[in-house]
Amino acid sequence: MAANKKDIELRSEKVRNIVGQVPPVLLRTGITTIAVVIVVALVLAYLIPYPEYRDVRIHLSANPGVLAIQASRPGILLSTHKARVTKGDEICMIGSGSSKEAFKSDITGTVFYNFREGEFIQKGEIAGAIVPDSIGSVYSIIHLPESEMNGLKEGLIVEATVEHSVIPGIVSRIYPIPEINGGSKDPRCKLELLFHPNPLLSEQQASSALLPNKMYPCRILISKQSLLKKIFKF
């Protein structure tokens, strides 16, 4: 350290001035570059949206609804060969001893069986379902705790992933009175999500998606503010 100091002191005053001086052009260029980078970063942070989502699990329902075939008694399931039925057609039968009970369809649509022909079915089990050919709308009803309702409002965009496809929709209604469900003492708010699956889903995808008890991931777009607004909250 002392040697270096001695070497500097041995130089002339002119040399010392040149060594210690920052070139003005380089200094101005450096400051300008830094300023441009900061401005560009701020502009991008203001323009680029930072979406915030609320993830939920949903069951899809249709209007008119899917017709579930529920066994009214135990027995052997028979005549499960029909893939399509019209209103009034026989769907299947349940045989118990010497008696048989026939099930007829109230709608025209595609039949999905939950049991094979000849299998035993218990009372109350779902033997199959009929998805109507003409579907006016697809919707979902969900319940969320009041603590998770922050930022939720009618009209927000929703996206459900169904059979490897994304179907868009909106929060069509938020019911004003919280409900108590499932024995829980925590009030839960009821929301209706309305979807527009056609023509984004094929007929087969739409049919299978509406079967009873199928659950799908869905996300609600809470906010699409820019990153800058998110950080500084203005």
N, C-alpha and C positions, 0 to 999 in steps of 0.2 A: 504493500500500500504506500509506504514511504517512498519507495523507489519510483513508483508511477508518478507520485506527486512531484518528485524531484525532476523527472523527465519533462513533465509539462511546464514546470517553472523555467527550465533551461531554454524553452522555445521563445521566439520573439513574440512581441505583443500582437503583431499582424497575423502570425500563424495561429496564435491562440484565438483570435477573433474569428478566423475562418473555420477552425475546428469546432468551435462552440456555437456557430450560427446555423439555424435550420433554414434550408432554402425556402423562400416565400412561396414559390409556385407549388412545391411539394406539400407545404402546409395547407395552402388553400385547396388543393386537390383532395387532400385527405379529409378536411372538414366538410367539403362539398359531398364527397362520397358517403361519409357517415350520415350526413343530413338526408341525402336522397334515400339511403337504405331505411332510415327511421320513418320517413314520410311514406314510402312504399309499404312498409310493414303495417303502419297505422291505417292506410287506405284499404289494404287487403283485409285487415282485422275488422274494418267497418263494413266492407262489402260482402265478405264470405259469411254465409249463415252458419250458425251453430245450433242444429236442431236438438231439442230436448224431448225424449219420448217417455211414455209411461207404458210398461209392458204388462199385458194381461193375458189370461187364457180364456178362450170363448168357445161356446157351442153355437152352431149355426142353425137357425130355424127358417122355414119358408112360409110364404103366404100365397096360396093355400098350403096348409101344413102337410108334412109327411105322415102317412097313415101307418101306425105300428100295429102289427098283428100279435096280440097278446093271448096266450093260452088261458082259457077260462077253467081248464081242468087238466090233470096229468094224462098222458097217453102217448101213442106213437104218431109221429108226424107223417102224413101221407100226401101224395099228389103235389110234389114240390117241383114239377117240371116246367111250370109257366114262368117265362122271363118277363112277359108283358101282359097286362090285363086291361080291360075296359071296365067302365062302371057297371056293376052288377055281375061280373064274372066271378066264378069260384076261384079262390086263391089256393087253398089247401084244406086238408081235413086233419082232425086229431081223432085217432081211434083208441077207444078204451073198452076192452072186452068185446062185446058184440055190438056196441053202439059207436056211431061216428058223428062228429060235429064238423060241419062245413063252415068255412069262412068266406064271405063274399066281399068284394072291393066296392067301396063307395066312390072311388075316383078312378081315372084312367092314368096309367103310368107304368113305371118299371119296378119289378119285384126284386128284392134282395132278401134271400133266405139266410137265417142265422143257424139253421139246422139242416142236415141232410135227410132225405127221405128214409124212413125206417128208424130214425133216432128217437129216443124217449125224451119227452119234454115235460118239465114240471109246471104246475099251475102258476100263473103269473109271469113266466118267462116270455121273452120276446121271440116269437117264431120267425119273424122277418119284418120287413117294412116296404111300403110302396111309395116311391117318390113320384109326385105328379108331373105330367108332361108340361103343363103350363104353370110356370112359377111367376107370380106377380112381383114379389120382392123377397129379398133375403135379409134377415136381421139377427141380432143377438141381444140378449138381456144379460147384463152383468151387475154384480153388486160389489161396491168398494167401500172400505172403511172411510169415515168422515175425514180421518187424518190424511188420506191419500187423494182428497178431492181438490187440493190446492192447484190452481191453474186450469182445472177442467171446466169446460163450458160447452154449450150446444154449438154445433157447426165445426168443431175441430175435426181435422182429417185423421182417419184411421187406416191402417193397413193390416190385413190378415194374410198369413201364409197358409195356403190351402193346396194340398197335393202339388207341392213344389211351384206353385204360382202365387202371385201376390194380387189380392183383390182389394180395391179401394173402397172407402166408405166414409161416413161422417158420424159424429155423435149427434143423433137426431133428436134425442130428448133426455133431459135429466129430471127425474121425478122429484118434486119439491119436498116430500116427506120421507125422512130416513126410516128404514125398516129394521126390525129385530129378526134375524134369521138363524136357524140352526142352533137354537138354545143359547147363543152368545148374547151377552148384555151390551156389546158394542154396537151402536147403530151403524147400519150400512146403507149407503146411498145407491139407488137403482138408476142405471143408465141404459138407454137403448141405442144400439149401433146399427145403422142402416147401410147395407152393402149393395154394390152394383156389379155382380159377377159376370154378366154377359156383355161382350163375347170373350172375356178374358179367360174363362174356363170352358173346357169342352163339355158336352152333354154328360159324358161318363164321369168327369171330374165333379161337375156340379151335383150329379145324383149321389155319388158316394160321399161327398162332403156333407150332405144333409142328413145322413143316417143318424139314428139316435145315439147319444152319448159319445160322439166323436168330439174331441177337443183340439183346438188349434191355437198357435201363438198369434198374438195380435199386439200392435203397438199404436198408441195414441200420440199424435204430434202435439205436445203441450205448447212449445214455443219454437220459433224459428228466428230468434234475434241473432244479430251478428256477434262475433266473439268480443268485439270492443264494447258493445253495449252490455254484454253479459258480465264483463269484468268491471266496468265502471258504473253499471246500472243507471243509465240515463235514457 
